[in-house]
Amino acid sequence: MGEENNKSAWWQPAVFMFLRLSVWIATPVLLAVFFGKWLDKILGTEPWLFLVLVGTAFLASMFILAREVTKEYNKIEDKNNKNSKS
């Protein structure tokens, strides 16, 4: 009975990984959209700061996404290696 309570559903790790990676994609870009529009409005530079900030945020989120996916892949690979040795 105790073992059943400690095990999570088979799909939970995938959902958590999806949510975490989605946040890394959406948050920087959304912040750049709002901040870029606000700065363009204040400084009268439409649409240049908006475009620069959104492009930079997109590149940063892709870099972070690649790093996070690599970490997850390595975790899965290590887990598979442990299971195959047992």
TORKOL-4160 file (C-alpha; in steps of 0.2 Angstrom, whole numbers, padded with zeros to 4 digits, m for minus):
86
<pt num="1" X="0000" Y="0000" Z="0000"/>
<pt num="2" X="0014" Y="0012" Z="0004"/>
<pt num="3" X="0022" Y="0009" Z="m0012"/>
<pt num="4" X="0007" Y="0013" Z="m0022"/>
<pt num="5" X="0005" Y="0030" Z="m0013"/>
<pt num="6" X="0024" Y="0035" Z="m0017"/>
<pt num="7" X="0022" Y="0031" Z="m0036"/>
<pt num="8" X="0016" Y="0045" Z="m0047"/>
<pt num="9" X="0005" Y="0041" Z="m0062"/>
<pt num="10" X="0015" Y="0037" Z="m0078"/>
<pt num="11" X="0011" Y="0053" Z="m0087"/>
<pt num="12" X="0015" Y="0065" Z="m0073"/>
<pt num="13" X="0033" Y="0067" Z="m0077"/>
<pt num="14" X="0029" Y="0071" Z="m0095"/>
<pt num="15" X="0016" Y="0084" Z="m0090"/>
<pt num="16" X="0028" Y="0092" Z="m0078"/>
<pt num="17" X="0042" Y="0093" Z="m0091"/>
<pt num="18" X="0030" Y="0100" Z="m0104"/>
<pt num="19" X="0024" Y="0113" Z="m0092"/>
<pt num="20" X="0041" Y="0118" Z="m0087"/>
<pt num="21" X="0047" Y="0119" Z="m0105"/>
<pt num="22" X="0032" Y="0129" Z="m0111"/>
<pt num="23" X="0035" Y="0142" Z="m0097"/>
<pt num="24" X="0053" Y="0144" Z="m0104"/>
<pt num="25" X="0046" Y="0147" Z="m0121"/>
<pt num="26" X="0032" Y="0158" Z="m0117"/>
<pt num="27" X="0038" Y="0169" Z="m0103"/>
<pt num="28" X="0053" Y="0178" Z="m0110"/>
<pt num="29" X="0043" Y="0181" Z="m0127"/>
<pt num="30" X="0028" Y="0188" Z="m0118"/>
<pt num="31" X="0038" Y="0199" Z="m0107"/>
<pt num="32" X="0048" Y="0206" Z="m0122"/>
<pt num="33" X="0032" Y="0209" Z="m0131"/>
<pt num="34" X="0024" Y="0220" Z="m0117"/>
<pt num="35" X="0041" Y="0228" Z="m0112"/>
<pt num="36" X="0046" Y="0231" Z="m0131"/>
<pt num="37" X="0029" Y="0239" Z="m0135"/>
<pt num="38" X="0030" Y="0250" Z="m0119"/>
<pt num="39" X="0048" Y="0256" Z="m0123"/>
<pt num="40" X="0043" Y="0260" Z="m0141"/>
<pt num="41" X="0028" Y="0270" Z="m0135"/>
<pt num="42" X="0039" Y="0280" Z="m0123"/>
<pt num="43" X="0054" Y="0282" Z="m0134"/>
<pt num="44" X="0045" Y="0284" Z="m0151"/>
<pt num="45" X="0055" Y="0270" Z="m0159"/>
<pt num="46" X="0041" Y="0259" Z="m0165"/>
<pt num="47" X="0043" Y="0245" Z="m0170"/>
<pt num="48" X="0062" Y="0243" Z="m0168"/>
<pt num="49" X="0064" Y="0240" Z="m0149"/>
<pt num="50" X="0049" Y="0228" Z="m0150"/>
<pt num="51" X="0057" Y="0218" Z="m0163"/>
<pt num="52" X="0074" Y="0218" Z="m0155"/>
<pt num="53" X="0068" Y="0213" Z="m0138"/>
<pt num="54" X="0056" Y="0199" Z="m0145"/>
<pt num="55" X="0070" Y="0192" Z="m0156"/>
<pt num="56" X="0082" Y="0192" Z="m0142"/>
<pt num="57" X="0069" Y="0184" Z="m0130"/>
<pt num="58" X="0066" Y="0171" Z="m0143"/>
<pt num="59" X="0084" Y="0166" Z="m0146"/>
<pt num="60" X="0087" Y="0166" Z="m0127"/>
<pt num="61" X="0071" Y="0155" Z="m0124"/>
<pt num="62" X="0077" Y="0143" Z="m0138"/>
<pt num="63" X="0095" Y="0142" Z="m0130"/>
<pt num="64" X="0087" Y="0138" Z="m0113"/>
<pt num="65" X="0075" Y="0126" Z="m0120"/>
<pt num="66" X="0089" Y="0116" Z="m0129"/>
<pt num="67" X="0099" Y="0116" Z="m0112"/>
<pt num="68" X="0083" Y="0110" Z="m0102"/>
<pt num="69" X="0079" Y="0096" Z="m0115"/>
<pt num="70" X="0097" Y="0090" Z="m0115"/>
<pt num="71" X="0096" Y="0089" Z="m0096"/>
<pt num="72" X="0080" Y="0079" Z="m0097"/>
<pt num="73" X="0088" Y="0068" Z="m0110"/>
<pt num="74" X="0103" Y="0064" Z="m0099"/>
<pt num="75" X="0091" Y="0060" Z="m0084"/>
<pt num="76" X="0082" Y="0048" Z="m0095"/>
<pt num="77" X="0098" Y="0040" Z="m0102"/>
<pt num="78" X="0105" Y="0038" Z="m0084"/>
<pt num="79" X="0089" Y="0030" Z="m0078"/>
<pt num="80" X="0089" Y="0018" Z="m0093"/>
<pt num="81" X="0108" Y="0014" Z="m0090"/>
<pt num="82" X="0104" Y="0010" Z="m0071"/>
<pt num="83" X="0089" Y="m0001" Z="m0076"/>
<pt num="84" X="0099" Y="m0011" Z="m0089"/>
<pt num="85" X="0113" Y="m0014" Z="m0076"/>
<pt num="86" X="0101" Y="m0021" Z="m0063"/>
